[in-house]
Amino acid sequence: MKNWTYSKAGVNIDRADFAKKSIAKILHKTYNKKVLQKIGHYCSAVDIGNGKAVAITTDGVGTKVLIAQKWNKYDTVGIDCVAMNVNDLICLGITPIAMVDYIAIKKPNEKIVSQIGIGLAKGAIQADTAIVGGETAILPEIIRGENEYAFDLAGTAIGIVEKNKIIDGSKIKVGDVLIGLRSSGIHSNGLTLARKVLNTNNKKIALELLKPTKIYVKPILNLIKKVNVRGLAHMTGGGLTNLLRLNKRIGFKIDSWPKPHSIFYKIQHSGKISDFEMFKTFNMGIGFCIVVPKREVKKALKLLRKEKPFVLGCAIKGNKIIKGALTYN
């Protein structure tokens, strides 16, 4: 059995980042003074005047849809679609207000689309946002998937914020404390690797992988009203490296980590995957991170107690992650 990596499974994060930087360099030519963030953060905001900005982000569910297709279970991936978008949006302190979805399907099927819609609605309600439209495209020559009813799912979310209340990570200082919130499981990243090493014909494993991504909108928006939050990070593809998106001059020293869900141990054992690769690919039990000053830690932990918060470490000088000797407790 080979020692699996995300790259061997078919997803090379480094090459993907290079491709993103290449297209970002081209798209930067379209910017004007109203664009407030460069490509690279979780979302971008645009000045709309009167001290306000509108932010927009787009994302999909990835190869999680293949597991949904295999097990004919479509009512949870819609939640993932909402989560992947609104969780990115709140990383700037943005209040989500609306979404649209895009379903590309091989063959139209009312039941499948309806089940996807049920999940989208559940996610939107959790995020307190509205899905105001979308598109269903029938693309038999493009969409392959697991069977004749294969599909892909993505969405776009927008939100509004006062410009002076945008949380972009620029105010993070050395010594600030990093707090993590528990994930519900694998969420919607790293599924290509997980599918390669796990037996997705096993119903128990498949249902674990289909657990929807946790939506953090309400607790985070409540927190930023009451605490001086300096940075927010959605822990998606790239694992710990997501923290480096917050501030190019700041990194983090990780001193401790909560015990990951059992699914991560199964993935690591089945694929003989290194710790480094696991933390580079998966959320490893932490789905969202918050950076606050030391003096605000106690208050933040109290406000977030229902989300099972965990103090992970602190901000350091230099754009790097130092894991040290991770402790699982």
N, C-alpha and C positions, 0 to 999 in steps of 0.2 A: 504493500500500500504506500503511495507516495505522500510526501509531506505537502499538503495542499496549501495554496495561497489564493488570494482573490484573483491575482493575475493568471494563475494556472487555470482557474475556473472560467476565465474569459473576460474578466473586468480588470483592466490595468488602471488604477487610480492615478498614477503619476502621468501616464499618457493622456488620460482624460483631463487632468489639470492643465497640462500643456496645451491641449486643444482649446480649453476654455480661455486660457490666456491669449491664445492666438486670435480667437474670434472677438475677445474683449478689446483687443488693440484696434481691430477694424471698426467695431461698433462705437468705440470712444469718439470717433469722428462725427457721430450724430449728436453728441452732447451739446447742450447749451448751458447757460448760467443757472437754469432752473433745476438741473439735475444735481441732487445733493449727495449721492453716494456713487462710487465707482462700482463696476461689476466685481463681485467677489464677496460681498457681504451676503446675508441671507435674503435680503430684498433691497429694493432701491426706492428712494422717495424723490418726489418732484415738487418743487415749490409751486403752489397754486395761488399765492397771494394772501394778503390779510393775515400773515403770520402762520398760515397752515400749509401742510404738505399732504399729498396723496402718495401712498406706497403701493407697489404691485409686486407680486411674485408668482411663479408658476412651477408646478412639479407634478410628478406622476407616482404610480404605485410600484413600478418596476416589475420584476419577474414574479412578484407575489401573485399576480393574476394567473400565472400558470398553475399554481397550486389550487386556486379557486376553480379553475376550469377542470382540473383533474378530479376534484371531489364534488363538482357541481354545486358549489356553495359560493354564492355571490353577494350575500347580504352584509359582509363586513368590509370588503375592499373599498367601498364608498367612504366609510369612516376614515380609512387610511388616506384616501385622496384629500379629504378635507384637512385632516391632521397635518399632512406633509406641507400643506400650503399655509394654514393659519399659524402653525408653530414657527414657521420661518418668518411670517409677518410680524409676530410679537417680538422678534429679536431686535427690532428697532423701537420697541415700546409702542407699536402701532395697534390701534383697535380695528380688528377686521370688521368690515361692514357688508361685503358681498363677494360672491364667487360665481364663476361659470365652470361647467365641466365639459370635457371632450371625451366621447366614447368612440373609438374606432373598432368596428366589429367585422368579422369575416362574413357572417350570415345573420340577418336580423332575427331576433328572438324576443318576443314581448316579455316572457317570463324572466329571462336573464336581465334585460334592461331594467325591468321593474324592480328586481332584487337589488341591483346596483343602486338604483334610485333610493331604495329604503335605507341603505347604508349612508348614502350622501346626505339624506335628510337627518338621520341620527347624528352624524358628525356635525352638521350645520347647527343643529339645536344645541349640542354640547358647546360649540364655539360661539353661540349667540350671534350667528351671522346668517345671511340669506343667500340662497342659490337662485339667482335671478334669470338664468338661462343656460344655454350650452349648445352642443352640437353632437349629433350621432352620425358618424360617417361609415358607410358600408364599403369596405376595401378588401375584397376577397383575394386580390393578387398580392397584397402587402401583408395583411395579418395572417399569420400561420398558427402559432399557439399549439395547444394540446389536442384540439378537436375541431369539428366543423363550426362550433360556436365560439371560437377564439376571439379575444378582444384585448384592447389596451385602454387604459383609463388615465386621464390627467385632468388637471384643473388649474385655474388662475384665480387668485384672490387679491382684493384691494382693501385698503383701509385708510384712515385719516389720522393725523396727529398734528399737534401744535409744533411748529419747527423747533422751538426752544426746549421741547420735551423729548426730542429724539434721543434714544439711547444707542449710540453707535460704537461704544467701547473706547472712544478717544479719551475719556476721563478716568480710565482704569489706572491705578497707581500701584507701584511695587508694594507688596504687603497686604493688598486687598485680599479678601477671603473668597474662595471658590466653593459654592454650594451646589450639590447635585440633587436632582429629583429622580425618583425611581421610574424606570420604564415599565411597560406592561409585558415586555418580552423583546423579541427581535425587531419589532416595528416593521419598517418597510425598506430596510437596507441590508445588504449582504446576502440577499436571498439566492443569488446565483451560486455563491459558494456553499450556502447551507443545503441547497437542492442537490449539489454534486456529491456531498459527503453523507447525507442522511437518506433514509428510506422513506420517501414521501408517499409510498404506497401504504405505509402504516398510518391508520386514521388518527391515532393519538398524536403522532408527530406532526401530521398535516394540520390538525386543528390548533396545535400549539403555534405553528408558524403563521396561521391565519388570524391569530389574536390581533385585533386592530391596534394601530398606533395610538398611544395616549395623547389626548388633547389638553394642552396646558394653558389655554387662553385665559380662563376665568381666574385661576390662582395667580398667574403672572400679572395680569392687569390690576388685580387687587393689590398685589405686592408693591408695584411701582407707584401707587398712589400714596403709600405709607412709609416707604423705605427708599433711601438714596441708592438706587440700583445703578451700577456703572457699566455693566455688561451682561448680555443675554445670549446664550448659545443653544441652538437645537442640535442635539447629538445624532447626526445622521451618517451617511456614508463618509468614511474617513475617520470615524471614531474620535479619538482624542485630538486629532489634528484640527477638528472644527474650532477648537478654542483659539487657534492661531489666526482665525479670521477677524477676531475682535479688535486687535490693535497690533500693528506691525512692529512696535517697539517692546511689546509685552508678551511674556510666555507664562507658563504655570508649572509649579512644582507640586506633584501629586503625592501626598503623604499616606493616604488611606483610601480604601474603596470598599463599598458594600459587596456582600457575596452576590455574584451574578445569578440569574435564573438558571435552572438546570439545563435548559435548552442549549445554553452556551457551552456547558461542559460536554454535552452530547456532540455538538458540532466539533469542538476542539479534539475530543478523543477519537471520533470517527475519521477525521481528516488528518490526524497527527499535526495539528496546526500550532505554531509557536504562540507564546503569549503576545509577542510584538505584533504578529499578524492579526490576532484576535482583536486587540485594542485599536488596531489601524482600520479594521473593517466593520466591527459591530459596536453597538452602544454599550454592551457589556453590563447592562442593568441600570445605566443612567441615561435617561432620555432627554434631559434638559439641564442646563447649568446657569447659575446666576453669580455675578461678581458684585460683592458689596464691601464697603469699608468695615474694618474690624469692629468698630463701635456699633454697627448695625446688625451684626450676626445674630445675636440673641433674639432681637425683634423679628428678623427675617425667618428664623427657624420656627418661631412660635406661629407666625402667620401662615407658614407653609406646612404645618404639622400633619395635615391630612394627606399631603403628597409624599410623605416619608422622606424628608430632606436629610442630606448627609454632607458634613463638611469634608471636602476632598483635599484641599490644599490651599495654596496662596499664589498670588501673582508675583512674577520675578522679572528681572530685566533681561531683555533678549527674547526674540520670537522663537521659543523652543519649549518643548514639553520634557520635563524631567520626572520620570515615574518613580525613581528610587526603588526601594523595596516595598512593593504594594502589599498591604495587609487586607485580608478579607475578613471583615467582622461586622 
